[in-house]
Amino acid sequence: MPDLMTPTDYMALPVAEPNATFQYGEHAEQFGHLFLPEKAKNAPALLLLHGGCWQHAFGLRPIGQLARRLSQLGFAVCNLEYRRIGGDGGWPATFEDVAVGVRAFLGQANTYGFNADTLSVSGHSAGGHLALWLAGRWRLPTDSALRHHDDIDPMAVVSLAGIGDLRAALDGGICRGAPEQLMGGSPDVVPERYELASPSALLPLTVPHWHISGSDDVLVPLSNVQAFVSAAREAGDQAELVEVANSGHFEIVTAANAAFAQVGAVYSKLMELQKTS
């Protein structure tokens, strides 16, 4: 087993300051950090959602270094904060925030000149769950307040050790019961919420999605990601799995780590996709 990064290592990563900050609501957690490329005009838009088991204790600061690195690749990146468990989040507030937050992010294109028509979404762990959910919410019932009612649809997803199946995550002990906290109950108690909130229940997403997973990840095991990718492919989606050797849960979102060579290659593919769209 390689010497892997711990949650403490991740939380201690150097803070990357954004180019700008915007609010999308009155709550203290409803804001986004913008990381802009040197040439922001017409840059493709990328929403980045941090992980942390949807818990209030874990915010967006540590993943800022990845947002900065992605902006250096040419993306206009929004590192979005959202309400979380223990901080007025959970069902449905967390989902409402990412839905409203992405709209507010694209509205910043009027000021900074990036291309709001080429939106892609990316997320780590619990943020990967939310990124995949954003891509699938067009499949929600038409009477759902969480269904999109405009043209804000991601054209692709990059999920980094993302949680694609809330039921499987709960059964597997991922995030130590946090999926039940997020949903306000177990699948037996509030099954309809899991149908609305779990990406696995919204397949096919009908957009390309890449899944990056460390071979030695014990927090969101590779097998969990593999199962979601298999289900997505069976549903007809274009889903690609990238396994990063000698990596755990945090190496793949640390721009200074050797793992970023493989991670960056995926975002380069995403960039080419956005340029041709």
C-alpha positions in Angstrom: 0.0 0.0 0.0 1.5 3.4 -1.0 1.8 6.2 1.5 -1.5 8.0 0.8 -2.8 11.5 1.6 -5.0 11.7 4.6 -8.0 14.1 5.1 -5.7 16.2 7.3 -3.2 16.4 4.5 -5.9 17.5 2.1 -7.4 20.1 4.5 -3.9 21.6 4.9 -3.3 22.2 1.2 -2.2 25.8 0.4 -5.1 28.1 -0.2 -5.5 29.5 -3.7 -7.2 32.8 -3.8 -9.9 33.3 -6.5 -10.0 36.1 -9.0 -13.5 37.1 -7.9 -16.3 36.0 -5.5 -20.1 36.2 -6.1 -23.1 35.6 -3.9 -26.1 33.7 -5.1 -28.3 33.9 -2.0 -28.5 35.5 1.4 -27.0 32.5 3.4 -23.3 32.7 4.3 -22.7 29.5 2.4 -24.3 30.6 -0.9 -21.3 31.9 -2.8 -18.9 31.0 -5.5 -15.2 31.6 -6.2 -14.2 32.3 -9.8 -10.9 31.2 -11.1 -10.3 32.7 -14.5 -7.7 31.9 -17.2 -5.4 34.5 -18.5 -7.6 34.9 -21.5 -11.1 34.6 -20.1 -13.0 35.8 -23.2 -14.9 32.8 -24.6 -13.3 30.4 -22.2 -15.4 27.3 -21.5 -17.4 27.3 -18.3 -16.6 24.6 -15.6 -18.5 24.3 -12.4 -16.5 22.6 -9.6 -18.2 21.1 -6.5 -16.1 20.1 -3.5 -16.6 17.0 -1.4 -16.6 16.2 2.3 -19.6 13.9 2.7 -22.0 16.8 2.4 -20.9 17.9 5.9 -20.6 21.5 7.0 -17.2 20.9 8.5 -15.7 20.5 5.0 -15.8 23.6 2.7 -14.5 24.7 -0.7 -11.1 26.1 0.3 -8.9 22.9 -0.1 -10.1 22.3 -3.7 -9.3 25.8 -4.7 -5.8 24.7 -5.8 -7.4 22.4 -8.3 -9.7 25.1 -9.5 -6.7 27.4 -10.1 -4.9 24.6 -12.0 -7.9 24.0 -14.2 -8.1 27.7 -14.9 -4.5 27.5 -16.1 -5.7 24.9 -18.6 -8.1 27.4 -20.0 -11.4 26.9 -18.2 -13.4 29.6 -16.4 -13.9 27.7 -13.2 -16.5 28.3 -10.5 -15.6 26.7 -7.1 -19.1 26.7 -5.7 -20.0 26.6 -2.0 -23.4 25.3 -0.9 -25.3 24.5 2.3 -24.4 21.2 3.9 -25.4 18.9 6.7 -25.0 20.7 10.0 -25.2 24.1 8.3 -28.8 24.4 7.1 -28.2 21.9 4.3 -29.5 18.5 3.4 -32.7 17.7 1.5 -33.7 19.8 -0.4 -31.5 22.8 0.4 -28.2 21.3 -0.8 -29.7 20.5 -4.2 -31.5 23.8 -4.5 -28.1 25.6 -3.9 -26.2 23.8 -6.7 -29.2 24.4 -9.0 -29.4 28.1 -8.3 -25.6 28.4 -7.9 -24.8 27.1 -11.4 -27.3 29.6 -12.9 -25.7 32.4 -11.0 -22.2 31.3 -12.2 -23.3 31.4 -15.8 -24.7 34.9 -15.2 -21.1 36.0 -14.4 -20.3 35.6 -18.1 -21.9 39.0 -18.7 -19.1 40.5 -16.6 -16.1 38.3 -17.3 -16.8 37.2 -20.9 -16.4 33.4 -20.6 -18.7 31.2 -22.7 -21.8 30.3 -20.7 -23.0 28.1 -23.6 -20.3 25.4 -23.0 -21.0 24.4 -19.4 -19.5 21.3 -17.9 -19.6 20.2 -14.3 -17.1 18.4 -12.1 -17.0 17.3 -8.5 -15.1 15.3 -5.9 -16.7 12.6 -3.8 -20.0 14.1 -2.5 -19.4 16.9 -5.0 -19.2 14.2 -7.7 -22.6 13.1 -6.7 -23.9 16.6 -7.1 -22.2 17.1 -10.4 -23.8 13.9 -11.8 -27.1 14.9 -10.3 -27.0 18.3 -12.1 -26.5 16.5 -15.4 -29.4 14.2 -14.8 -32.0 16.5 -13.3 -33.7 17.0 -16.6 -35.1 13.6 -16.0 -36.9 14.7 -12.8 -40.7 14.8 -12.9 -42.1 17.9 -14.5 -43.7 19.0 -11.3 -40.5 18.8 -9.3 -39.1 22.1 -8.1 -35.6 20.8 -8.6 -36.1 20.0 -12.3 -34.4 22.5 -14.6 -36.8 25.0 -16.3 -34.4 26.6 -18.6 -31.5 25.8 -21.0 -28.8 25.3 -18.3 -27.8 21.8 -19.1 -24.2 20.5 -18.6 -22.7 19.1 -21.7 -20.3 16.7 -19.8 -19.3 15.6 -16.4 -16.0 14.8 -14.8 -16.6 12.9 -11.5 -13.6 12.5 -9.2 -14.3 9.5 -6.9 -17.9 10.6 -7.1 -20.8 8.9 -5.3 -23.2 7.9 -8.0 -25.6 5.7 -6.1 -26.8 6.9 -2.7 -28.4 3.6 -1.7 -25.2 1.7 -2.5 -23.1 4.3 -0.6 -25.3 3.9 2.4 -25.2 0.1 2.2 -21.4 0.2 1.8 -20.8 2.5 4.7 -19.5 5.3 2.5 -19.4 8.6 4.4 -20.6 6.8 7.6 -24.3 7.2 7.1 -24.2 10.7 5.7 -26.4 9.8 2.7 -29.2 9.1 5.1 -28.5 12.4 6.9 -28.5 14.2 3.5 -31.8 12.7 2.5 -33.5 13.0 5.9 -34.1 9.3 6.2 -33.3 5.9 4.9 -34.5 4.6 1.5 -37.2 2.7 3.3 -38.5 5.8 4.9 -38.2 8.4 2.1 -37.7 6.3 -1.1 -39.1 9.0 -3.3 -36.2 11.3 -2.3 -33.6 8.8 -3.4 -35.3 8.5 -6.7 -35.0 12.2 -7.2 -31.5 12.7 -5.7 -29.4 9.7 -6.7 -27.7 9.8 -10.1 -28.2 6.1 -10.5 -31.9 6.6 -10.5 -31.6 9.3 -13.3 -29.7 7.2 -15.8 -29.1 7.6 -18.7 -27.7 11.1 -18.3 -27.3 11.3 -22.1 -24.1 13.3 -21.9 -20.5 12.0 -21.7 -19.2 11.4 -18.2 -15.7 10.6 -17.1 -15.0 9.0 -13.7 -11.5 9.2 -12.1 -10.8 7.0 -9.2 -7.7 6.1 -7.2 -6.8 2.4 -7.2 -6.3 2.5 -3.4 -9.2 4.7 -2.4 -10.8 3.4 0.8 -13.3 6.2 1.3 -15.1 5.8 -2.1 -13.8 2.5 -3.3 -13.0 1.9 -6.9 -15.5 -1.0 -7.0 -18.3 1.5 -6.1 -17.3 3.8 -9.0 -17.0 0.8 -11.4 -20.5 -0.4 -10.5 -22.0 3.1 -11.4 -20.0 3.2 -14.7 -21.3 -0.2 -15.6 -24.9 0.8 -14.9 -24.5 3.9 -16.9 -23.1 2.0 -19.9 -25.9 -0.5 -19.7 -28.3 2.5 -19.8 -26.7 3.7 -23.0 -24.4 6.4 -21.6 -20.9 7.2 -22.8 -19.1 6.7 -19.5 -15.3 6.3 -19.2 -13.4 5.1 -16.1 -9.9 6.3 -15.5 -8.1 4.4 -12.7 -5.1 6.2 -11.2 -2.5 3.8 -9.7 -1.0 4.3 -6.3 -3.6 6.9 -5.4 -6.3 7.3 -2.8 -9.1 9.6 -2.3 -7.2 12.9 -2.3 -4.3 12.5 -4.7 -6.6 12.9 -7.7 -7.8 16.3 -6.6 -4.3 17.6 -5.6 -2.9 19.6 -8.5 0.7 19.3 -7.2 0.5 15.5 -7.0 1.9 13.2 -9.7 -1.7 11.8 -10.2 -2.6 15.1 -11.9 -0.9 13.9 -15.1 -3.8 11.5 -15.6 -6.4 13.8 -14.2 -5.3 16.7 -16.4 -5.5 14.5 -19.5 -9.2 13.9 -18.8 -9.8 17.7 -18.5 -7.9 18.2 -21.8 -10.4 15.8 -23.4 -13.2 17.8 -21.9 -11.6 21.0 -23.3 -11.5 19.6 -26.8 -15.2 18.5 -26.5 -16.2 22.0 -25.4 -14.2 23.6 -28.2 -16.0 21.5 -30.8 -19.5 22.1 -29.5 
